[in-house]
Amino acid sequence: MKKLLFSIGLLLFVLTNLQAQKSSKINVEYSDFADRNQDEIPDALLLRGNVRIRHEGVLFTCNKAYFFEKENYLKAFGEVQMVQGDTLFLNSKYAEYSGEVKKAYATGNVIMRSPESTLVTDTINFDRNTQEAYYNSLGIITNKDNILRSKSGKYYANEKKFKFLTAVSITNPKYTIKSNHLDYYTNSGHSYLFGPSTITSKENFIYTEKGFYDTKKNFAYFKKNSYIKYKDRRIEGDSLYYDRNREYASATNNVKITDTINKGIIKGHYAEIFRNLKTEKDSMMITKRAVAITLVDKDSMYIHGKKMLITGKPGERIVRAFNNVRFYKTDMSGKCDSIHSDQKTGLTKLIKNPILWNYENQMTGDIMHLIGNKQTEKLDSLKVLNNAFIISKDTLSTGYNQVKGQNLYGKFEDNKLREVDIVKNTEVIYYMRNDNQELIGINKSVSSKINMILDKNTIETITNFNQIDGDIYPEKDLPENARKLRGFIWRGDERIKTKEDIFPPEENELDAKIQAEKKVEMAKENKPLEPSAATLNYDKKNTKPKVKSKEANSKPMVK
């Protein structure tokens, strides 16, 4: 009995619910003329002149209409307009509407208007139940800021959203967006891009396969295979943020910035870029395993620092690297606390505790400068000021060749250190060998100046000027404690031998973590971005109560 009563109650509930869902009859409010003609239009009421018809909150007006009362169906002709409250206006030359299923069809110079935008197309279908409209002919959507063109589209009235799954473009005075999959919210101007998409402007070209663009505030973020390309550089990263108003961009994880003019590349896992379009004096900061790669005569120089800054206009860039700077080139490497490199003057300063290895030669001093030739784009000269010291291991013994003095001046040929002058209070210890590499003796001397001619890792000649003291000693006559000059420190175990050696262990660990996370992310199903809360709640007022506290009155933290 209980089951029977439950079944009867359920049946009554379903029948009541179905009755509630059943549409009411279309109501003809007015027309200048009304007539029936079974021969011309069977079972239809013919309406002419200032026709006004209403159905469940929607008002239809037209010049002529056929109303099929049994089917609860309407055909409207000439200056047709459908008005739904104050949010939707649909004009056309011809329209049909079913009161039973609440679906409309309009064709002929269709214009659909909402408070935010206007759509012009040839044919449109509108479902009042879901508040969705769709079209499969060329459509042009205009609003205050943009013009959208597409071959087909769908409009969600409740969400105030257009969805495009074929070729669509958004034209703005500042840029043009093109995509095959785009969701556009008319109230906020928010655009969600999926699949190959481009944003083209006078200043730059942007490519992405998953991203967001706020067409009102002109900021964006991009998530997949994205890059921003300027006339002189290209910015890539797993995640990009871009603010067109400030010409500011930031990139996170696997960042790569290519300087197309100077043939340089900068990499890291976080970067910020500001561009000044008037002065062209740009600035860029990069950190988290940052490295600058510069092509030097078919070889690459790698420079790493905890933080790197690049400022200035093209051709006049200044590169600065801070904290535990290390650099590597196949024939040269070194490290120091920081680097300052001026592209305009060609001067690179190695600041605080600099050490340089050129082939097997270790060079140290208080101040170290590398000077480049701007015309040939090759290294020109080297300066080591105060406490200049060169050390290299003797190839066939446990001894060390050493030269020290106050200052050192070197000259490069084809980016290789060829000639070195050490001046003032110079001292030398040098293992002299004949052509058969047999030890002739150990040269230990003091003079006012020393000149050396180098060939890669060997010293071809060494010349003393104004020698004050010294001699060539047989090996047995020069004690071990006399074979090292004062201030001698061999740092061969610190030498940077590969480009991977420039990174400290903690930054390699960070890189491994980021690459593992990316691998997991790439394995996930590729889906469009979900609309943010800012998009979904754009028209909603903030109903949160004001917080009365010390924190509420405090200034926001600046990141």
Secondary structure by P-SEA (a helix, b strand, c coil): caaaaaaaaaaaaaaaaaaaacccccccccccbbbbbccccccbbbbccbbbbbcccbbbbccbbbbbccccbbbbccbbbbbccccbbbbcccbbbbcccbbbbbbcbbbbbccccccccccccccccccbbbbccbbbbbcccbbbbcccccccccccbbbbccbbbbbcccccccccbbbbbccccbbbbccbbbbbcccbbbbbccccccccccccccccccccccccccccccbbbbbccccbbbbccbbbbbcccccbbbbcccbbbbbcccccbbbbbbccbbbbbbbcccbbbbbbccbbbbbccccbbbbbbccccccccccccccccbbbbbccccccccccbbbbbcccbbbbccbbbbbbccccccccbbbbccbbbbbbccccccbbbbbbccbbbbbbccccccbbbbccccccccccccccccccbbbbbcccbbbbbbccccccbbbbccccccccccccccccccccccccccccccccccccccccaaaaaaaaaaaaaaaaaaacccccccccccccccccccccccccccccccccccc
